[in-house]
Structures are given as structure tokens and as C-alpha cells.
Amino acid sequence: MSIQSNLQHIKSTLPSNVTLVAVSKTKPVSDLMEAYEAGQRIFGENKIQEMTEKWELMPKDIQWHMIGHVQTNKVKYMAEYVNLIHGVDSLKLLQEIDKQAQKHNRVIDCLLQIYIAEEETKFGLDENELQELISSEAFKQMKNIKVIGLMGMATFTDNQDQIKKEFTHLKAIFEKVKPLSTFNFQLSTLSMGMSGDYHLAIACGSTMVRIGSSIFGIR
Ligand SMILES: *Cc1c(COP(=O)(O)O)cnc(C)c1O
């Protein structure tokens, strides 16, 4: 199977309200260009340095999504161009993104990562921490970030019931906080679902899927 045919197949199965992020981490620019030639414009990377190298080399109409865990001291390297940061999990990180966005005179869209899995290795806020963050004075003062949604990763398991339970939980949190809308908190995007579980994620309300290996092959 080619990257082009993988992409076409996946796109043909996605509802029109679901956005596809092609997760290209560890893959060479030639692979990304193949996806680009096939019409793909949104790419997801999990390392800032790798994403920046690819951004420099590739066409400028690509939207770059940071899907990995972000270290505060590295935000500055992507602040000029990043389109959406999926893994925001603290006020401190949000404040740094706000500060760096201000330097570039822009507003950076972010998703807050919510912890839904039963795995210690995964990151994210729980529901209380989310409520606390968005109701804080510090959050209300940030003008150069905009939280446009939530992101979550289900437990790595074959147990479909468990994955479904975790996605449904995230969708419920999403619906609960959505009405709290302010100028910098306007939820439209629910980023959940990867190669192994995106059909289930969509059935549970996902509007953005992050798919890597089903497009580019195993890493
Ligand atoms: C790598 C990665 C993906 C894509 O995983 P695949 O199983 O290859 O589709 C999605 N989301 C995040 C956060 C990732 O790190």
C-alpha cells in the first residue's frame, strides 16, 4: 500500500466534520511530501525540533500540529508557525505559549489534554484541574492563546469497552465545559482517536483524529 492510497482510504471513511491530522513523526520529508502531493495539509509531530526542521523544508501552506508533550523551554522554537498545540496540560505551559505568541503578534490555538487512560505514563489534567485552570484569573488574562478544544488518549488495550468508556468520559467533559465559553475559551474541537481506535473515537464524538501508522506505515 502507498501513502497516497492509505490516505485516500482513510479519508473516504471519515465523516465530513472530522479533521484528519497526518501524524508524521520519525518519517522522512519525502514521505510527508507524498502525503502533501495527495492533498494532505495538516501534519502532526511530537518533537519540536523535528517539526521545526520539517517546517523549514516544506511548503508554507502546511498546518503544523504539535501533538506531543511540550516542555516549557521549547515553546519559543515553534511559536512563530505552529497551528495547534494538542497537549497543553498546565497553566504554566499555557502562560509560556501566551508569552511567546505575543512576541510574534499572534494568537496560538491550543487544546487542553485530559487524562482519561488508566496508564501512569500518559499526561493530562483531570476534570477538577481543568475547571480550576479555566476559572483562574491568570487564564482569563491571556490574550494570545485560545483554547479551542480538548484532547485525550485512551489506554493502550484491546478492550474495546474500556476504550469506549474513556472516550465517552472525555466527550462528557467536553459537553460539560463547552458552555463556559469566553473570548479565549471556545470549544469546537475534540481531538481523540489514533490508527487503532479512531472509528470508535468518531462514534464517541471525536472531531479530530491523529493518524500515523495507518498512513505512513509502522515506525
Ligand atoms: C504517535 C501518536 C499518534 C499516532 O499514532 P498511530 O497509532 O501511529 O496512529 C497519535 N497521537 C499521539 C499523541 C501520538 O503521539
The ligand as an SDF file (V2000), in Angstrom:
LIG
                    3D

 15 15  0  0  0  0  0  0  0  0999 V2000
    2.1010    8.8280   17.5930 C   0  0  0  0  0  0  0  0  0  0  0  0
    0.8330    9.4770   18.0320 C   0  0  0  0  0  0  0  0  0  0  0  0
   -0.3660    9.2970   17.3160 C   0  0  0  0  0  0  0  0  0  0  0  0
   -0.4890    8.4090   16.1020 C   0  0  0  0  0  0  0  0  0  0  0  0
   -0.3890    7.0710   16.4420 O   0  0  0  0  0  0  0  0  0  0  0  0
   -0.6610    5.9050   15.3680 P   0  0  0  0  0  0  0  0  0  0  0  0
   -1.0080    4.7470   16.1970 O   0  0  0  0  0  0  0  0  0  0  0  0
    0.5960    5.7310   14.5910 O   0  0  0  0  0  0  0  0  0  0  0  0
   -1.7970    6.3610   14.5140 O   0  0  0  0  0  0  0  0  0  0  0  0
   -1.4890    9.9770   17.7640 C   0  0  0  0  0  0  0  0  0  0  0  0
   -1.4460   10.7900   18.8400 N   0  0  0  0  0  0  0  0  0  0  0  0
   -0.3270   10.9920   19.5430 C   0  0  0  0  0  0  0  0  0  0  0  0
   -0.3540   11.8910   20.7250 C   0  0  0  0  0  0  0  0  0  0  0  0
    0.8480   10.3360   19.1680 C   0  0  0  0  0  0  0  0  0  0  0  0
    1.9720   10.5250   19.8950 O   0  0  0  0  0  0  0  0  0  0  0  0
  1  2  1  0
  2  3  1  0
  2 14  2  0
  3  4  1  0
  3 10  2  0
  4  5  1  0
  5  6  1  0
  6  7  2  0
  6  8  1  0
  6  9  1  0
 10 11  1  0
 11 12  2  0
 12 13  1  0
 12 14  1  0
 14 15  1  0
M  END
$$$$
